[in-house]
Amino acid sequence: MAEDASPSDGDSGTFEKWLVRIFLILAFGVAFGIEGMTLIRGYLIDDGKESARVEQSPEEQGPTLQSGEPFFAERAFTAHVERLAMLAEPDVWRFVMDVRVQNPTGGPLTLTFDRLETKNGRTLAQPVSHTWAPGDSSAFTAEWTLQPGDQPVAVTVAAPAGAGAASDAETTAETDAGVRFRIGRVPVQMQR
């Protein structure tokens, strides 16, 4: 009986060694497979789009709009983004931006939200404007219609030359062309 026990002990040890080898091969195979797919996706499928995005200077990218954050900080008026949202319906997505402006200046203030750039590479050049009277601190909602699945990337916001300028050093060309703001994270709200 003692002779029968020793061959089976050797067989189980061999089996355990092969089982460990198989698990190690699978683990390394999965790791190399993931790295390989990342490499292929990064260089062949995306065609360098990600690296082109990183190479842009901060001036080309512009400041970022985020919910609760002020923008046009160098001006005499105060402008805050109260809400950024994507309202997703089955056939159409709507990007909504609620802005509150406090106009302490002596004249009316008009902001124009123009050239909304999207993730799919589209530019929607449908200006949306609102005018605030002197002393007004009301909110305004700008809205754009996007294709399902698309996301906003940037928007250009312009205030006419001299409207609420904090100093005379501000140039007319800068205000006429507007300032390009990157759009931060926008939550998607499913609508029925």
Secondary structure, DSSP 4 states (H G I P E B T S, - for coil): -HHHHHHHHHHHHHHHHHHHHHHHHHHHHHHHHHHHHHHHIIIIISTTHHHHHHHS-HHHH--EE-TT-EE-TTSSSEEEEEEEEEEE-SS-EEEEEEEEEE--SSS-EEEEEEEEEETTS-EE---EEEEE-TT---EEEEEEEE-TT--EEEEEEE--TTTT-SSTTS-HHHHHH-EEEEE----EEE--
